[in-house]
């Protein structure tokens, strides 16, 4: 049961109210952004909530029980603090969000909390962004524990995997670019698909410090899962880690790490369970 400040409660009881909705977004790197749907900036304490964002939320609703309460925010990339490159590079992923209402004629009356949660998927659509806000109960929808899988559940190089990534990490320089998704390093000597599902991190150039998963590696060309937020250029440096497709065969042939494989490739699957005498392979 939330308690509404007395001054704000008195205002809400009036026939006419002067309320505005505010959003506070805290990125995982600690940077904070504040916005409001009012037509002028609102100062609450020492914090300024910008009115230039053009953010429009879907209806805020709450449900009894453990149902997930999600909503979306959409707005134009009109505020100087919201950069398209930052969104594409994932800087706003999993940012904490708090939404509340305030009396804009008297912000000192206090705030009425509406929703708290995290940013989920953030998409760009024709010069504007659409961000999903996942409520606090979304965390309760995640699976706890492990289930049988044919593929490995460990992440390459983590404690459960045990592979030392030093021998599987390489440095290089871009020698050609074909799109925001792909680049070529003509000095690479690894076989096709060696870096598929791996991770490339740029060490110089406009994308320095940013990383992206590798979708394909063929004929010395890297194809990324998503475009880089800034243009890649010839001469940009990078480091790349070999890819792991989570299969038992790759664990043996590529990493010689079968003893640490965290999957169950020989456990019968659903097809085997549902077999009958007439459908069983002979």
N, C-alpha and C positions, 0 to 999 in steps of 0.2 A: 504494500500500500504506500504509494508515494505521497509526500507531503508538499502541498503547494504553498509558497510563501504567502503570508497574509495579505500583503499589498497587492500581489498579483491575483489572488483569489477574489479580492474585493473588485478588482477591475473586470475579471471574468463574469462577475455577477451583474454587471451593467448591461443595459440594452444595446449599447454601442461600444464596441471594443476596437482597440488599435493594436492589432497583433501582427507580428512578422515571424517568419520561420528562419532559423539560422542553422548552418551546417559547419561543423568543425571537423576537418580531415587531418589526421596525423599519420604521415607516412612512416614506414619502418625505419627510415634513416633519421627520424626525429623532426623533419621539417613539417610545419603546421600551416594549414590553409583555412581561411575563414570566409564564409559567404553568407549572404542573406537574400531573400526574395523581395525585400523592401526596395523602394526606388532611390533611396540614399543610403550611404554607409551608416552602420549602427555601431556605437562604441559601448561595449559592456566591460566595465572595469577599465583595464588598460588594453583590452583587445578590440581591434577594429574588424568588423565583419563587412566585407566588400559587397556592394550592390551591383557590380559590373559583370558578374558571372553569367547572368541570364539562365540560371539553373531552374529547372522545373521538375518537381518530384511527382511520382505517382502518389495515390492516396496512401496515407500512413494508417495501417490497421494493426491491431494486436488480437491474438486469439488465446483462448484458454488452453491449457494442456501444453504439450511439447511440440505442437505444430510449428514448422519453420515460418517465421514472418519475414518475407523478403519484399523489397520495393526497388524502384529504379530512380536514378537521377539522370536527367539529360540537360544539356546546355551547350551554348556556343563556346568555341575556344576564343572568347573575347577578352578574358582577364589575362593580364600579362603573366600571372603566376602559373597558369595552366598552359603548358607547352605540349604540342603534339608529339614532339620527340620524346618527352618524358613519359608520356602515356604509352607510346610504342615500345619504349625500352623497359617497361614494367616497373617504373619507380612508384607507381600508385597501387600496385598489386598488394592486396592484404592490408591496406591502410585502415586504421581505426577511424570510425565515423560516429559522431554524436549529433543528433538532430533535436532541436528544442524550439520552443516559442517564447517570445519576449514582447512586452509592451514597448513599442518603439518610441512612444512619447515619454516613457519613464523607464528606461532599461534597469534602473536600480531597484525596481520592484521585484526583481528575481526572474528565474526562468522556469518554464514548464517542460521537463524532458519528454520527448516523444519516442525516440528510438535510438538504440546504440547497436553497433555491429561492426562489420568489416566490409571493405570493398571486395566484390568478387570479380566477375569478368567486366573489363572496361573495353568498349568498342568505339571506333571512330566511324562516323557516318556522315559524309559530305560536309565537313567543316564543323561538326559538333560531336560531342562525346555522349555515350550512354553507359552509365555505370550501375551495376547491380549491387545493392546493399544487402548483405546477408545478416539476419538477426542473430542474437546471441545463442538462440536455440539451435542454429545450424550446426554448431560444434557437436551437438548431441546426436546428429544424424550420421556421424562418421563411425566406421567399423572399428571396434576395439579388438585387438588380438590378431591372429593370423589364420588364414584358411589354406587348404591344400590348393596348390597351383602347379601347373606343368612347367611354368617359367620361374626364374629366380626372383625372389622378393627383395633381395639386397640391392644396394646401390653400388656400382662399381667403385671400389676403393674404400668403402666404409669398413667399420669394425667387423661386421658380419661377413663381408666379402673377403677381406684380408689381402687383396691384391695391392702391391706397391705400385702406385701410378707413375713413379719416376721413369720406369722403363717404357711406359706407354704414353708419355707426354712429349710432344714435339713442338719446336718453334719454326716459324717460317715468315715469309713476306709475300704479299699479294703481287702477282705478276700480271694479272688481267682481271677485269670485272665485266660481267655481262648484264647484271641486274642488281636490284637491292637485295635479292635472295641468294645470289651466287657469286663466287670468285674463284680464280684459278691460281695455283702455285705450281709453276712448271718444274720446280725442283723436287716435288714429292715423288717418292719411289714406292710408296705402299700400294698394295693391291686394291682393286675396286672394292668398295663397301667396307674397307678397313676402319674408316672414321664414321660410318653410318651409325646414328644414335649416340655419337660422341658429343663433346662440348668444345666449341671454339671461343676463345676470349681474346679480344683485341688489345694489344699492348701499346699501340700508337695510332695516330690518325684521329679523325673525328669521333670514332666509336671507342676510343681508348677506355678500358675499364669495363666495357659492356661485353656480355657473353650471349651466345645463342646455340641451341641444339642443332646438330647436323642431321639433315634428312637423308641425303645421298652423298656418296663420294665416288665419282666415276671419272676416269681419265684425267686425274689430277685436279678435277673441279669439285668444289664444295657447294652443295645446295643446302640452304638453311631452311628450317621449319617456318620462320617468319622473317620478313624484311628487317634489316637493321634500320634504326631511326635516322641515322646520318649516312651520307654517301660513303661507300668504301672506295678507296683509291689505290692505284698502283704504288707500292712502297709501304703500305700499312703493315705493321708487324702483328703477329698473332701467336698464341699457343693453342694447341689442340690436343685433346685426349682421345685415345682410341675408343671406338664405340662398342657397346655390349648390347646384343639383342635379347639377352636374358635366357637364351636357350642352353640346354645341357651340352649340346654338341660344341657350341662356341666356347663354353666354359672349359671344355677339355682341350680343344684344338688351338684356341687363340690365347687362353690365359693359363692353361695347365693348373686349373684350380677346382677340379671336380670335388675335392674333399670338402670345400666350403660352399658348394652349390646349395642355395636356399630354396629349392623347389622340389617337386615330387613328379619327375617326368614319367615314372613307371606306374603311377597309381592309375587304375582304370578310370576313364572318363565317362561322361553321360552316355555316349554311344554304346559303350560296352555294357553298362548297366541295363540299357533298354533293349539289348540284343535278344532275339528269340532264335529258336532252332532253325527257322527258315531264313532269317536275315544274317546269321552268323557267317562270317567269311570262312571258307574251307581251304 
